[in-house]
Amino acid sequence: MDLGIAGKWALVCGASKGLGLGCATALVAEGVNVLMVARGEQALALSASKIRAACAIGTGPTVQFVAVDITTPTGRAAVFARRSEFDIVVTNAGGPPTGDFRNFGRDDWIAAVDANMLTPIELIKATVDGMAARGFGRVVNITSSAVKAPIDVLALSNGARSGLTGFVAGLARSGLAAQGVTINNLLPGAFDTDRLQAVFQGAAAKTGQTVDALAAARRNTIPAKRFGTPEEFGAICAFLCSQQAGYITGQNVLADGGAFSGTF
């Protein structure tokens, strides 16, 4: 299927590895020009190089990168100094630390809200009016399945990402929808990423079980009996950014192998 987005420009955050890299790779495969953002310059440069290598020489889309902390005003300024207009924005920040909420102080909560709620809002604020003026825009926020089914060791993430979800629910149904701009949240369940390993390690420290035992138990709770891959996550993201997805907005799209057992 031709998604109809070749030649568009996308900003993809957290793009050096994991789900962000999966999204960047899928968009480039659809002919989208991508500005990749992450904090680690070495890993980001390597990932950008691999994506470029997969493109046809001289005919593929543009792949650029900037190594900054997108959760800071300075980092965002550096990104928009490189390019001010985007047709597609994929927000994605590393999840906050795992642990017992009793051990988190005010600074921990502020950092979580800043990275996982306020940063996406700032990126949306900086881009959606331009999208609306051009008559096309797609924002995909990578959040978490924990928004629908909270996980006890992810207290910081549960709270901050739920705040973003509430904000998007209102904004997506504003006048932007009639101007061709959609805003959706993509909720990953258990995908084979460094973040998932960190969750297992946190749980192992809390329970005394091994990481392998926890991973096996988690897989057994998923109807698909496996963890997802960044590549299939990226394909879902690319579809939400497509012309064909123009009638989907304000939604929380859950990709979890069937783990969430609710009807709605």
Secondary structure, 3 states (H helix, E strand, C coil): CCCCCCCCEEEEECCCCHHHHHHHHHHHHCCCEEEEEECCHHHHHHHHHHHHHHCCCCCCCCEEEEECCCCCHHHHHHHHHHCCCCCEEEECCCCCCCECHHHCCHHHHHHHHHHHHHHHHHHHHHHHHHHHHHCCEEEEEECCHHHCCCCCCEHHHHHHHHHHHHHHHHHCCCHHHHHCEEEEEEEECCECCHHHHHHHHHHHHHHCCCHHHHHHHHHHHCCCCCCECHHHHHHHHHHHCCHHHCCCCCCEEEECCCCCCCCC
